[in-house]
């Protein structure tokens, strides 16, 4: 069981690092988009655009889960198909 804990901890740390990286990239993209659209006068616009960027990435991952069949997790939850 300790291998599973190690794997979970490693995956968690990687996810946190990836989230920070995507946030920083989103802020940079937001700066460039706000300059391109000439909306630099709005305070915090690059942060707002970074949140939109991260939300779009999260939505892209959600579309994959919507395609799953109803009993996709039954093999791990020990439930029989109805």
N, C-alpha and C positions, 0 to 999 in steps of 0.2 A: 504494500500500500504506500510505502514511502516514495516509490517511483512515480506514482500518480500525483502525490503532493508536489514533488519536484517539477513534474511536467506542468501542473496547474500553476505553480508559482512562476515558472519561466514564461508560460503563455500570458499570464497576467502582466508581468513586467514588459513583455514585448508589446502587448496591446496598449499599455500606458505610454510607452515610448512612441508608438505609431500615432496615437492620438495627439500627443504634443507636436510631433513632426507635421501631421496634417494641419493642425491649428496654425503653426508657423507658416507653412506653405500657403494656407488660406488667407492669412493676413497679408502676405506679400502679393498674392493674386488680387486681393481686395484693394490694395494700394494702386496697383497698375490699372485695374478696372475703373476705380474712382477717378484717376487722372485721365483715362481715356474718355470717360463719359462727362468729364468736367464737373464732378460733384464732390470736389475736395473740401468744400466749405462746411459740409455736414460733419459734426463732431462724432468720431468713432465709426465712420462709415466702413473703414477697412475691417474692423472687428465684426460688424454686422454682416458684411459680405463673407467673412470667414465662417461665421455660424451657418449661413446659407450653404456654403460649399460643403461643410461637414454634414449638414442635414441631407444634402443630395447624395453624398456617399453612403450614408446610413440607409436611405431609401433604396438605393441600388442593391444593397445587401438584403433588404426586406423582400424584394421581388422574387428572389430565389426561394425564400421560405413559403411564399404564397403558392408556388407550383408543387409543393409536396403533397403527397396523397394523405388521406385522412389518418391512416394507421401507420404512418412512417416511423413512429417511435415505439411501436409495439414489440419489436424484437428486444429492446433494452428494458422496457418496463414490465416484461413478462406477462402482458395482457394478450389474450387470444383475440383473433379477428372475429368480429361479430357477424 
